[in-house]
Amino acid sequence: MSEERSRPVDPQADDAERAAESALRPSTLGEFQGQPRVSEQLGLVLAAARNRGAVADHVLLSGPPGLGKTTLAMIIAAEMSAPLRISSGPAIQHAGDLAAILSGLGEGEVLFLDEIHRMSRPAEEMLYLAMEDFRVDVVVGKGPGATAIPIDIPHFTLVGATTRAGLLPGPLRDRFGFTAQLDFYDDTALRRILMRSATQLGVRLSTEAAAEIARRSRGTPRITNRLLRRVRDYAQVKADGTVSLALARDALDLFEVDDRGLDRLDRGVLEAVCARFGGGPVGLSTLAISVGEETDTVEEVAEPFLVRQGFLMRTPRGRVATPAAWRHLGLTAPVGAPGSGDDLFS
Ligand SMILES: Nc1ncnc2c1ncn2[C@@H]1O[C@H](COP(=O)(O)OP(=O)(O)OP(=O)(O)O)[C@@H](O)[C@H]1O
């Protein structure tokens, strides 16, 4: 398990966690919380396909990890009463891998390709034809004598998922009939997810405790459910299993997730910028050394959330703490420092 993977606020999951998650997945669009626009649009697309007796258009789901792409793929298959096949871009390195998957599909099935942006180029080109004409060209032979034999494949719905829609080549993006960009969830949606998951797990959760866990979940259902499991563990060991507000706070404090969802790494980065570098600007590599982490970890794991929360700015001269960062740490910015009120923020 990597260092980041052991963070309670890591938006990614390993296989063991995915298995634990499967019990908590909503199975219908009605149960899927949040993302109201995506839900409504997708509901319409699927209902229209059902009414026509046709397979649904190909769907592209994009957004950060843990926001529900896999869950939506499962819901699409369930709503279309179709079996779901699951594969991923990294598993398809040769066009032949994809040809095998496609020719093994049944009529109307849903194929979920996670991390579709990581598929190999030849496989991607095969997918264009498959998506458009439900056909694959299998190349037989080599060199000048090679011939492409067209093979019809069943009509299917491709659900592609990517964390980086911008990395998808235009021709692939254009072949999806419906594209949904998933956004971070608001606290109301996360609270609803929590109340449902708590019922599923047999945890008695007060509404105040749910609000507290939601607030610390970084807008990500995966983190919400993980924090709930840890709070549940704490409640089972330290109390009678009932989760009150005070108990939720104690549990989350123990796991070092603060009241805005920052963990030890995030706070370490902010504290370094403020306390050691006077609020910045400080260069990425200096910052990484001062918190004892790799630059990649600081840049890819901690910073995106800190920037999104308005605690940190990336400037051409380096990282700079905002007034909100000083306030969050309970520190006062020295006069003249970024974030002190008499500088660029004032
Ligand atoms: N809208 C939602 N309502 C209820 N639960 C949700 C919702 N979205 C996600 N979840 C829960 O969050 C967890 C993670 O969701 P999911 O695996 O679908 O995310 P993902 O976007 O596919 O992540 P990754 O990109 O890492 O594959 C699951 O346990 C799922 O049940």
The ligand as a Tripos MOL2 file, in Angstrom:
@<TRIPOS>MOLECULE
LIG
   31    33     1     0     0
SMALL
NO_CHARGES

@<TRIPOS>ATOM
      1 N1        -24.0350    9.6700   -6.4310 N.pl3     1 LIG1
      2 C1        -23.7270    8.7130   -5.5580 C.ar      1 LIG1
      3 N2        -24.6380    8.2960   -4.6590 N.ar      1 LIG1
      4 C2        -24.3040    7.3490   -3.7680 C.ar      1 LIG1
      5 N3        -23.0830    6.7520   -3.6730 N.ar      1 LIG1
      6 C3        -22.1580    7.1320   -4.5460 C.ar      1 LIG1
      7 C4        -22.4240    8.1150   -5.5340 C.ar      1 LIG1
      8 N4        -21.3150    8.2880   -6.2720 N.ar      1 LIG1
      9 C5        -20.3900    7.4530   -5.7830 C.ar      1 LIG1
     10 N5        -20.8870    6.7600   -4.7410 N.ar      1 LIG1
     11 C6        -20.1500    5.7880   -3.9330 C.3       1 LIG1
     12 O1        -18.7680    6.1830   -3.9090 O.3       1 LIG1
     13 C7        -17.9220    5.0800   -4.1210 C.3       1 LIG1
     14 C8        -17.0060    5.3440   -5.3040 C.3       1 LIG1
     15 O2        -17.7710    5.4480   -6.4820 O.3       1 LIG1
     16 P1        -17.2430    4.9100   -7.8990 P.3       1 LIG1
     17 O3        -16.4370    3.6700   -7.7290 O.co2     1 LIG1
     18 O4        -18.4250    4.8270   -8.7950 O.co2     1 LIG1
     19 O5        -16.3010    6.1090   -8.3240 O.3       1 LIG1
     20 P2        -15.4370    6.2670   -9.6630 P.3       1 LIG1
     21 O6        -15.6900    7.6600  -10.1570 O.co2     1 LIG1
     22 O7        -15.7280    5.1630  -10.6180 O.co2     1 LIG1
     23 O8        -13.9550    6.1530   -9.1330 O.3       1 LIG1
     24 P3        -12.6280    5.6810   -9.9710 P.3       1 LIG1
     25 O9        -12.3860    6.7810  -10.9650 O.co2     1 LIG1
     26 O10       -11.5720    5.5830   -8.9130 O.co2     1 LIG1
     27 O11       -12.9540    4.3700  -10.6090 O.co2     1 LIG1
     28 C9        -18.8400    3.8710   -4.2640 C.3       1 LIG1
     29 O12       -18.9310    3.2260   -3.0100 O.3       1 LIG1
     30 C10       -20.1840    4.4320   -4.5980 C.3       1 LIG1
     31 O13       -21.1940    3.6600   -4.0490 O.3       1 LIG1
@<TRIPOS>BOND
     1     1     2 1
     2     2     3 ar
     3     2     7 ar
     4     3     4 ar
     5     4     5 ar
     6     5     6 ar
     7     6     7 ar
     8     6    10 ar
     9     7     8 ar
    10     8     9 ar
    11     9    10 ar
    12    10    11 1
    13    11    12 1
    14    11    30 1
    15    12    13 1
    16    13    14 1
    17    13    28 1
    18    14    15 1
    19    15    16 1
    20    16    17 2
    21    16    18 1
    22    16    19 1
    23    19    20 1
    24    20    21 2
    25    20    22 1
    26    20    23 1
    27    23    24 1
    28    24    25 2
    29    24    26 1
    30    24    27 1
    31    28    29 1
    32    28    30 1
    33    30    31 1
@<TRIPOS>SUBSTRUCTURE
     1 LIG1         1 GROUP 0 **** ****
